[in-house]
Amino acid sequence: MSLFESIEVPAATKLPEPAEVSESATRLAKQVESARRFEAATRVEQSTEFAEHAFQTPAVTPDNRSALPHAARPSFWHRYWRRLIISAVFVLGLRTFVGEASVVPTGSMERTVLVGDHILVDKLLYGPEVPLVNWRLPRLKSIHRGDVVVFRYPKDPSQAFIKRVAAVGGDHLEMRDGVVYLNSRRIAEPFAVHKGRPGPSEQVGPLVVPPNCLFVMGDNRDNSSDSRDWGFVPTGNVIGEPMFIYWSYDAPTADWLEKGFTQQLAFDASIAGHFFRRTRWSRTGLRF
């Protein structure tokens, strides 16, 4: 027996059919793909939970406000800036178009208006000015003789005066010894105050009031700077009429006029100390 004859050759190993190999590979690929998708979904879910936890702002309540870190607490401006802006616009609109508070520092309108009367001026009906553009809304009320009006002083528009209308455009006016004659008729003026003998200031005219102008005088005829001194008032200067007195405090003219910081502080302290005693309570709420 030769060497080659003694060696047994094993039977050839049976290889899988091509169809079986393809099916196994497909199953393996599907398992790998499912594992990848599961891993990716797990990572996305973990990332979402982390983001929600990191960026979610807890509700601020009185119980946990002090426990929040300073950076997480809403600032005063963040909480109130909208309210402050809305309130400021509202107040500015009221002051510009509806009414304005003012104090009367002189006695030119006594007895009707006293020194220290704080009045609310109705501006809405007299064509209020639109800020910055110098426009005026339409006037809804005409001005008549005998009306008490607030207007810008023709020689210094930064100042506001309060006087009574004695005559309007086209009227013929004359004053003789303190008695007013309008269009040749004597006018009764129960509101006028004469404390002394008629002087030069109570001799006026005769004159004709120009169109769109007013002749105004203070009720305290012996102590009033008015049209007798500086002429007519254009109707466009009228800014309103007094509605009512919301507070009246008994103090002399000098205390109400402009003064330094120290004097103003001393006057404010005096008001605080004498508020109840020197407030004219009977005039509070008095309408014109």
C-alpha positions, 0 to 999 in steps of 0.5 A: 500500500502506498503512502497516498493510498493510506490517507483517508480523504474526508468528505467535503463539508457541505456549504450552505445554499446561496438562498440561505446565506442571503436570508441570514444576512437580511435578518442580521442587517435588520437586527443591526438597524433596529439596534441603531434606531433604538440607540438613536431614539434613546439618545434623543429622549435623553437630550430632550429631558435634559433640555427641558430640565435645564431651561424650564423656568419654575413658577414664581410664588410667594413661597419659593421666591426667596429660594430662587437664585438671584439671576432667576428672579424677575427684575423690577423693570422686567415686572413693571416696565409695561405698567409704568409706561402705560401709566405714564402715557395715560397720565400724559394724555389726561394732562394734555387733552382732558384736564390739568391741575393748577394753583392760583398764586395771586388775588386778582380773582378774589372773591371768585378764586382765592390765593392758594386755590388748587383748581382742575382745568377742563381742556378737552372742550377748548381744542387742546394742543397736540404735543410736539407738532403744535396742532390743536384739536377742534374747539367744542365750546365757544367762549362767552362774556362772563366766562372764567377762562385759563389762557396763555399770557400773550406776552409770555406764553409760558405763563397761564393766567385765569381771568373773566371774559368781559367782552368778545370780538366785535363788542364795544366796551367802555368803563367809566369809574369802574362801571362797565358799559358793553355795546352802550348798555350798563352791565351788572357785575355782582362778582366784581370787587372794588376796595377803593375809590375808582382810579385810572385803571377803571377808566377804559375806552371806548374801544372795539374788541378785534375779531378772534380776541377777548377783553379779560379782567380780574374780578378784583378790579383794584389788584389785577393785571389784565387787558387794561394793562397789556391788551387783548387775548387771542382766542387761540391762547385759551387753554381751558376753564376751571371746573372745580377746586380740589384743594384750597390752602391759606397761604400768602402769595409770596409762598406760592411764587417760584423760589429757591430749593430751601424756601420751597422745602420750608414751605412744604414743611409748613404745609405738612405741619398746618395742613388740617388747620389752614386748609379751607375745607369749605372750598373743597369741591366748589364748582365754578 
